[in-house]
Amino acid sequence: MNSLKTYLRVHDEVASALRDGVPVVALESTIISHGMPYPQNLECAQRLDEIIREAGCIPALVAVDEGVLHVGVDEVLLEKLASDKVEVSKVSRRDMPVVLASGGTGATTVSGTLIACHLAGIRVFVTGGIGGVHRGADESFDISADLEELAVSDVAVVSAGVKAILDLEKTLEVLETKGVPVVGYGTDELPAFYTRKSGLKLVARADSPEEVAEIMKAKWSLNLHGSILVANPIPEEHEAESGQINNAIEEALSLAYQKGMKGKEVTPFVLAHVAKSTSNSSLKSNLALVEHNARVGAGIAKAYGA
């Protein structure tokens, strides 16, 4: 009978940090494999690593490879995940057992990374934007598994809000139903990924890592299981023009529908189309926001561990 040790590898540096009380910040690998083109994706991963280490924390990129769920990766696996010549599966809760059993390479989504955080005992996770309720979900029932995992995993997730291609209002409603606090970091409004504002008011706000850490401690001390979503707006100087972004998203979603795309095929297609339509300004915004999230996430990890 196989045990957890058969399928989970917490790399030595990450394991030592967790054992010694050094703050650890988890990172998903989908943003590397499916969110950006090569070589920008590799440069992004290396930059996030630097930012987290400079803040006094240890980064833990999560991925699946050769039948193992890795919490922390080496340079060889990182290059493999970033390569445009390697087939890399997108791994959520549904996909994880299949990709592990096949021995293939997989990049974890938000939900897949949250599973790894739960297994390893990591409390802070940085991403670009979470998945949620897709536009037209009242007919398609297309709702990201991220929301289910956020409801049960005790992790603070730092993101630039919800991916702009989704139905933000419905996603916020589902998060409320699931009992997931959405905390605006320095804002009273839900950020819309590429832009700082969505018009959707939040009920909670924090203006420092220490305030977020106190919310984490209060929630989990009462055994109120589930994540805290820290909605961190993109820096103002990197904010995209909302009209251009929204037009590009609408066009991309229409094309995806015409091509019969569904499920996990849609997001990478839309992101690539938006990047092309905006002459890569959306890619620059994406890079800026995830770096900003890494800085905030590292600050929260340190505050929570204090």
HELIX and SHEET records of a PDB file:
HELIX    1   1 LEU A    4  TYR A    7  1                                   4    
HELIX    2   2 ASP A   12  ASP A   20  1                                   9    
HELIX    3   3 THR A   30  SER A   33  1                                   4    
HELIX    4   4 GLN A   40  GLU A   54  1                                  15    
HELIX    5   5 GLU A   75  ALA A   82  1                                   8    
HELIX    6   6 MET A   96  SER A  102  1                                   7    
HELIX    7   7 VAL A  110  ALA A  120  1                                  11    
HELIX    8   8 ALA A  137  SER A  140  1                                   4    
HELIX    9   9 ASP A  146  LEU A  150  1                                   5    
HELIX   10  10 LEU A  168  THR A  177  1                                  10    
HELIX   11  11 PRO A  209  SER A  221  1                                  13    
HELIX   12  12 GLU A  236  HIS A  238  5                                   3    
HELIX   13  13 SER A  242  GLN A  258  1                                  17    
HELIX   14  14 GLY A  263  GLU A  265  5                                   3    
HELIX   15  15 VAL A  266  SER A  277  1                                  12    
HELIX   16  16 SER A  281  GLY A  305  1                                  25    
SHEET    1   A 9 LEU A   8  VAL A  10  0                                        
SHEET    2   A 9 VAL A  68  VAL A  71  1                                        
SHEET    3   A 9 ILE A  58  ASP A  65 -1                                        
SHEET    4   A 9 VAL A  24  LEU A  27  1                                        
SHEET    5   A 9 VAL A 124  VAL A 126  1                                        
SHEET    6   A 9 ALA A 156  SER A 159  1                                        
SHEET    7   A 9 ILE A 228  ALA A 231  1                                        
SHEET    8   A 9 VAL A 182  TYR A 185  1                                        
SHEET    9   A 9 ALA A 204  ALA A 206  1                                        
SHEET    1   B 5 LEU A   8  VAL A  10  0                                        
SHEET    2   B 5 VAL A  68  VAL A  71  1                                        
SHEET    3   B 5 ILE A  58  ASP A  65 -1                                        
SHEET    4   B 5 GLY A 106  THR A 108 -1                                        
SHEET    5   B 5 SER A  89  VAL A  91  1                                        
END                                                                             
